[in-house]
Amino acid sequence: MTEWRTIKAKRLLAVLARLGWSVKRQTGSHKVLSRPDWPDVIFAFHASEEIGPRMLARMAKVTGLRPEDL
């Protein structure tokens, strides 16, 4: 069983902001997030969308997110 759970995209964006990620630019619902010493990440979710465990695990690989950060 995975340690990731389902959360709303709005909450995930807030957690990433707390970890040092900021919105570099935005076009529609696509946001480009940046953090010093990390490659940019595209965040393409609407605020009310549910993000499941598999997508959270993928986001974790590129953002440094951990389950305890949620």
A tleap script that builds the chain and sets N, CA, C and O, in Angstrom:
source leaprc.protein.ff14SB
mol = sequence {
  NMET THR GLU TRP ARG THR ILE LYS ALA LYS
  ARG LEU LEU ALA VAL LEU ALA ARG LEU GLY
  TRP SER VAL LYS ARG GLN THR GLY SER HIE
  LYS VAL LEU SER ARG PRO ASP TRP PRO ASP
  VAL ILE PHE ALA PHE HIE ALA SER GLU GLU
  ILE GLY PRO ARG MET LEU ALA ARG MET ALA
  LYS VAL THR GLY LEU ARG PRO GLU ASP CLEU
}
set mol.1.N position { 0.838 -1.188 0.000 }
set mol.1.CA position { 0.000 0.000 0.000 }
set mol.1.C position { 0.879 1.245 0.000 }
set mol.1.O position { 1.922 1.280 0.652 }
set mol.2.N position { 0.460 2.235 -0.716 }
set mol.2.CA position { 1.236 3.468 -0.847 }
set mol.2.C position { 1.038 4.373 0.371 }
set mol.2.O position { 0.005 4.321 1.037 }
set mol.3.N position { 2.019 5.181 0.641 }
set mol.3.CA position { 1.910 6.112 1.760 }
set mol.3.C position { 1.318 7.451 1.335 }
set mol.3.O position { 1.100 8.327 2.172 }
set mol.4.N position { 1.057 7.613 0.047 }
set mol.4.CA position { 0.454 8.842 -0.469 }
set mol.4.C position { -1.052 8.731 -0.399 }
set mol.4.O position { -1.601 7.637 -0.526 }
set mol.5.N position { -1.725 9.845 -0.199 }
set mol.5.CA position { -3.181 9.865 -0.179 }
set mol.5.C position { -3.671 10.894 -1.189 }
set mol.5.O position { -2.870 11.624 -1.773 }
set mol.6.N position { -4.958 10.954 -1.392 }
set mol.6.CA position { -5.551 11.900 -2.330 }
set mol.6.C position { -5.739 13.263 -1.666 }
set mol.6.O position { -6.231 13.354 -0.541 }
set mol.7.N position { -5.336 14.334 -2.387 }
set mol.7.CA position { -5.554 15.693 -1.879 }
set mol.7.C position { -5.973 16.592 -3.039 }
set mol.7.O position { -5.822 16.229 -4.205 }
set mol.8.N position { -6.494 17.751 -2.710 }
set mol.8.CA position { -6.879 18.737 -3.723 }
set mol.8.C position { -5.631 19.443 -4.257 }
set mol.8.O position { -4.645 19.609 -3.539 }
set mol.9.N position { -5.688 19.851 -5.515 }
set mol.9.CA position { -4.557 20.530 -6.152 }
set mol.9.C position { -4.228 21.836 -5.436 }
set mol.9.O position { -3.057 22.198 -5.323 }
set mol.10.N position { -5.240 22.542 -4.954 }
set mol.10.CA position { -5.022 23.805 -4.252 }
set mol.10.C position { -4.167 23.589 -3.002 }
set mol.10.O position { -3.287 24.395 -2.700 }
set mol.11.N position { -4.428 22.506 -2.283 }
set mol.11.CA position { -3.662 22.193 -1.067 }
set mol.11.C position { -2.229 21.785 -1.431 }
set mol.11.O position { -1.281 22.178 -0.751 }
set mol.12.N position { -2.074 21.003 -2.495 }
set mol.12.CA position { -0.737 20.604 -2.924 }
set mol.12.C position { 0.093 21.826 -3.306 }
set mol.12.O position { 1.273 21.903 -2.965 }
set mol.13.N position { -0.504 22.767 -4.002 }
set mol.13.CA position { 0.206 23.981 -4.384 }
set mol.13.C position { 0.642 24.767 -3.145 }
set mol.13.O position { 1.735 25.332 -3.123 }
set mol.14.N position { -0.201 24.803 -2.122 }
set mol.14.CA position { 0.152 25.482 -0.868 }
set mol.14.C position { 1.315 24.781 -0.165 }
set mol.14.O position { 2.198 25.438 0.387 }
set mol.15.N position { 1.313 23.457 -0.186 }
set mol.15.CA position { 2.413 22.692 0.427 }
set mol.15.C position { 3.715 22.954 -0.326 }
set mol.15.O position { 4.762 23.147 0.291 }
set mol.16.N position { 3.651 22.960 -1.653 }
set mol.16.CA position { 4.850 23.222 -2.451 }
set mol.16.C position { 5.374 24.638 -2.195 }
set mol.16.O position { 6.585 24.854 -2.148 }
set mol.17.N position { 4.471 25.590 -2.031 }
set mol.17.CA position { 4.888 26.974 -1.716 }
set mol.17.C position { 5.604 27.008 -0.367 }
set mol.17.O position { 6.598 27.716 -0.207 }
set mol.18.N position { 5.106 26.252 0.590 }
set mol.18.CA position { 5.746 26.184 1.907 }
set mol.18.C position { 7.147 25.560 1.816 }
set mol.18.O position { 8.023 25.870 2.624 }
set mol.19.N position { 7.351 24.682 0.827 }
set mol.19.CA position { 8.652 24.040 0.622 }
set mol.19.C position { 9.617 24.891 -0.197 }
set mol.19.O position { 10.755 24.487 -0.431 }
set mol.20.N position { 9.165 26.072 -0.636 }
set mol.20.CA position { 10.052 26.973 -1.357 }
set mol.20.C position { 9.763 27.122 -2.837 }
set mol.20.O position { 10.469 27.863 -3.521 }
set mol.21.N position { 8.753 26.448 -3.356 }
set mol.21.CA position { 8.379 26.572 -4.755 }
set mol.21.C position { 7.528 27.814 -4.948 }
set mol.21.O position { 6.690 28.131 -4.104 }
set mol.22.N position { 7.733 28.517 -6.049 }
set mol.22.CA position { 6.922 29.689 -6.361 }
set mol.22.C position { 6.497 29.641 -7.823 }
set mol.22.O position { 7.145 28.995 -8.646 }
set mol.23.N position { 5.409 30.327 -8.135 }
set mol.23.CA position { 4.905 30.359 -9.512 }
set mol.23.C position { 5.758 31.334 -10.304 }
set mol.23.O position { 5.792 32.531 -10.022 }
set mol.24.N position { 6.443 30.796 -11.295 }
set mol.24.CA position { 7.307 31.611 -12.151 }
set mol.24.C position { 6.473 32.329 -13.212 }
set mol.24.O position { 6.663 33.516 -13.477 }
set mol.25.N position { 5.541 31.576 -13.815 }
set mol.25.CA position { 4.618 32.151 -14.792 }
set mol.25.C position { 3.415 31.224 -14.902 }
set mol.25.O position { 3.457 30.075 -14.462 }
set mol.26.N position { 2.343 31.740 -15.496 }
set mol.26.CA position { 1.116 30.964 -15.610 }
set mol.26.C position { 0.425 31.278 -16.923 }
set mol.26.O position { 0.357 32.434 -17.341 }
set mol.27.N position { -0.089 30.233 -17.574 }
set mol.27.CA position { -0.915 30.364 -18.761 }
set mol.27.C position { -2.127 29.480 -18.547 }
set mol.27.O position { -2.021 28.255 -18.615 }
set mol.28.N position { -3.263 30.077 -18.293 }
set mol.28.CA position { -4.457 29.295 -17.985 }
set mol.28.C position { -4.271 28.564 -16.669 }
set mol.28.O position { -3.915 29.168 -15.657 }
set mol.29.N position { -4.515 27.257 -16.687 }
set mol.29.CA position { -4.341 26.478 -15.471 }
set mol.29.C position { -2.935 25.878 -15.365 }
set mol.29.O position { -2.633 25.190 -14.390 }
set mol.30.N position { -2.081 26.129 -16.348 }
set mol.30.CA position { -0.714 25.607 -16.324 }
set mol.30.C position { 0.202 26.612 -15.626 }
set mol.30.O position { 0.376 27.741 -16.084 }
set mol.31.N position { 0.769 26.183 -14.530 }
set mol.31.CA position { 1.707 27.029 -13.786 }
set mol.31.C position { 3.101 26.426 -13.901 }
set mol.31.O position { 3.261 25.208 -13.821 }
set mol.32.N position { 4.100 27.264 -14.086 }
set mol.32.CA position { 5.486 26.814 -14.071 }
set mol.32.C position { 6.037 27.203 -12.712 }
set mol.32.O position { 6.135 28.385 -12.382 }
set mol.33.N position { 6.397 26.189 -11.922 }
set mol.33.CA position { 6.923 26.420 -10.585 }
set mol.33.C position { 8.438 26.412 -10.626 }
set mol.33.O position { 9.041 25.649 -11.381 }
set mol.34.N position { 9.053 27.262 -9.816 }
set mol.34.CA position { 10.510 27.300 -9.764 }
set mol.34.C position { 10.964 27.326 -8.315 }
set mol.34.O position { 10.248 27.784 -7.425 }
set mol.35.N position { 12.163 26.826 -8.105 }
set mol.35.CA position { 12.809 26.804 -6.792 }
set mol.35.C position { 14.307 26.831 -7.061 }
set mol.35.O position { 14.786 26.149 -7.967 }
set mol.36.N position { 15.047 27.608 -6.288 }
set mol.36.CA position { 16.491 27.658 -6.517 }
set mol.36.C position { 17.124 26.267 -6.455 }
set mol.36.O position { 16.789 25.464 -5.585 }
set mol.37.N position { 18.029 25.994 -7.371 }
set mol.37.CA position { 18.784 24.738 -7.467 }
set mol.37.C position { 17.939 23.533 -7.871 }
set mol.37.O position { 18.391 22.398 -7.722 }
set mol.38.N position { 16.732 23.747 -8.374 }
set mol.38.CA position { 15.868 22.676 -8.867 }
set mol.38.C position { 15.418 23.040 -10.274 }
set mol.38.O position { 15.267 24.223 -10.580 }
set mol.39.N position { 15.197 22.041 -11.147 }
set mol.39.CA position { 14.635 22.358 -12.465 }
set mol.39.C position { 13.172 22.796 -12.323 }
set mol.39.O position { 12.486 22.395 -11.382 }
set mol.40.N position { 12.706 23.619 -13.262 }
set mol.40.CA position { 11.316 24.081 -13.231 }
set mol.40.C position { 10.359 22.892 -13.386 }
set mol.40.O position { 10.693 21.889 -14.017 }
set mol.41.N position { 9.170 23.022 -12.802 }
set mol.41.CA position { 8.153 21.973 -12.830 }
set mol.41.C position { 6.853 22.579 -13.335 }
set mol.41.O position { 6.473 23.674 -12.920 }
set mol.42.N position { 6.168 21.869 -14.234 }
set mol.42.CA position { 4.876 22.328 -14.722 }
set mol.42.C position { 3.787 21.722 -13.846 }
set mol.42.O position { 3.725 20.507 -13.660 }
set mol.43.N position { 2.934 22.582 -13.313 }
set mol.43.CA position { 1.818 22.188 -12.457 }
set mol.43.C position { 0.558 22.472 -13.242 }
set mol.43.O position { 0.144 23.626 -13.351 }
set mol.44.N position { -0.066 21.430 -13.797 }
set mol.44.CA position { -1.192 21.612 -14.722 }
set mol.44.C position { -2.485 21.048 -14.148 }
set mol.44.O position { -3.098 20.163 -14.746 }
set mol.45.N position { -2.902 21.554 -12.996 }
set mol.45.CA position { -4.122 21.085 -12.350 }
set mol.45.C position { -5.008 22.276 -12.015 }
set mol.45.O position { -4.512 23.361 -11.713 }
set mol.46.N position { -6.317 22.069 -12.068 }
set mol.46.CA position { -7.268 23.070 -11.589 }
set mol.46.C position { -7.313 22.964 -10.076 }
set mol.46.O position { -7.081 21.884 -9.532 }
set mol.47.N position { -7.605 24.054 -9.383 }
set mol.47.CA position { -7.557 24.116 -7.922 }
set mol.47.C position { -8.430 23.069 -7.244 }
set mol.47.O position { -8.047 22.549 -6.196 }
set mol.48.N position { -9.576 22.748 -7.800 }
set mol.48.CA position { -10.495 21.820 -7.141 }
set mol.48.C position { -10.273 20.360 -7.528 }
set mol.48.O position { -10.969 19.482 -7.018 }
set mol.49.N position { -9.325 20.083 -8.413 }
set mol.49.CA position { -9.063 18.715 -8.840 }
set mol.49.C position { -8.469 17.884 -7.721 }
set mol.49.O position { -7.670 18.377 -6.924 }
set mol.50.N position { -8.866 16.611 -7.665 }
set mol.50.CA position { -8.285 15.663 -6.729 }
set mol.50.C position { -7.034 15.072 -7.390 }
set mol.50.O position { -7.066 14.662 -8.550 }
set mol.51.N position { -5.952 15.038 -6.643 }
set mol.51.CA position { -4.709 14.443 -7.138 }
set mol.51.C position { -4.479 13.161 -6.356 }
set mol.51.O position { -4.395 13.171 -5.128 }
set mol.52.N position { -4.381 12.068 -7.078 }
set mol.52.CA position { -4.267 10.755 -6.460 }
set mol.52.C position { -2.847 10.379 -6.071 }
set mol.52.O position { -1.897 11.112 -6.349 }
set mol.53.N position { -2.714 9.229 -5.427 }
set mol.53.CA position { -1.416 8.767 -4.934 }
set mol.53.C position { -0.345 8.604 -6.013 }
set mol.53.O position { 0.821 8.926 -5.783 }
set mol.54.N position { -0.735 8.108 -7.182 }
set mol.54.CA position { 0.263 7.902 -8.244 }
set mol.54.C position { 0.840 9.226 -8.728 }
set mol.54.O position { 2.051 9.350 -8.911 }
set mol.55.N position { -0.028 10.217 -8.935 }
set mol.55.CA position { 0.444 11.521 -9.400 }
set mol.55.C position { 1.250 12.211 -8.308 }
set mol.55.O position { 2.230 12.892 -8.608 }
set mol.56.N position { 0.859 12.049 -7.054 }
set mol.56.CA position { 1.634 12.633 -5.954 }
set mol.56.C position { 3.035 12.030 -5.906 }
set mol.56.O position { 4.009 12.743 -5.662 }
set mol.57.N position { 3.142 10.734 -6.134 }
set mol.57.CA position { 4.455 10.084 -6.148 }
set mol.57.C position { 5.311 10.630 -7.289 }
set mol.57.O position { 6.516 10.822 -7.127 }
set mol.58.N position { 4.689 10.881 -8.442 }
set mol.58.CA position { 5.428 11.460 -9.570 }
set mol.58.C position { 5.881 12.885 -9.259 }
set mol.58.O position { 7.007 13.272 -9.572 }
set mol.59.N position { 4.982 13.665 -8.634 }
set mol.59.CA position { 5.341 15.035 -8.259 }
set mol.59.C position { 6.467 15.028 -7.228 }
set mol.59.O position { 7.331 15.904 -7.238 }
set mol.60.N position { 6.451 14.053 -6.356 }
set mol.60.CA position { 7.479 13.961 -5.318 }
set mol.60.C position { 8.864 13.775 -5.923 }
set mol.60.O position { 9.843 14.327 -5.420 }
set mol.61.N position { 8.949 13.005 -6.989 }
set mol.61.CA position { 10.251 12.754 -7.628 }
set mol.61.C position { 10.887 14.031 -8.160 }
set mol.61.O position { 12.109 14.176 -8.128 }
set mol.62.N position { 10.064 14.957 -8.651 }
set mol.62.CA position { 10.610 16.166 -9.268 }
set mol.62.C position { 10.612 17.382 -8.350 }
set mol.62.O position { 11.232 18.396 -8.670 }
set mol.63.N position { 9.913 17.291 -7.192 }
set mol.63.CA position { 9.822 18.451 -6.308 }
set mol.63.C position { 10.446 18.245 -4.930 }
set mol.63.O position { 10.638 19.206 -4.185 }
set mol.64.N position { 10.763 16.993 -4.587 }
set mol.64.CA position { 11.307 16.733 -3.258 }
set mol.64.C position { 10.228 16.610 -2.185 }
set mol.64.O position { 10.536 16.620 -0.993 }
set mol.65.N position { 8.983 16.495 -2.594 }
set mol.65.CA position { 7.857 16.362 -1.680 }
set mol.65.C position { 7.928 15.022 -0.951 }
set mol.65.O position { 8.310 14.010 -1.539 }
set mol.66.N position { 7.558 15.019 0.331 }
set mol.66.CA position { 7.504 13.790 1.121 }
set mol.66.C position { 6.100 13.637 1.709 }
set mol.66.O position { 5.417 14.641 1.912 }
set mol.67.N position { 5.653 12.418 1.986 }
set mol.67.CA position { 4.300 12.232 2.541 }
set mol.67.C position { 4.079 13.011 3.826 }
set mol.67.O position { 2.970 13.490 4.061 }
set mol.68.N position { 5.086 13.153 4.656 }
set mol.68.CA position { 4.913 13.879 5.916 }
set mol.68.C position { 4.764 15.391 5.696 }
set mol.68.O position { 4.349 16.103 6.611 }
set mol.69.N position { 5.097 15.892 4.495 }
set mol.69.CA position { 4.918 17.315 4.189 }
set mol.69.C position { 3.436 17.666 4.017 }
set mol.69.O position { 3.041 18.823 4.160 }
set mol.70.N position { 2.636 16.662 3.713 }
set mol.70.CA position { 1.203 16.905 3.491 }
set mol.70.C position { 0.509 17.013 4.822 }
set mol.70.O position { -0.704 17.218 4.871 }
savepdb mol mol.pdb
quit
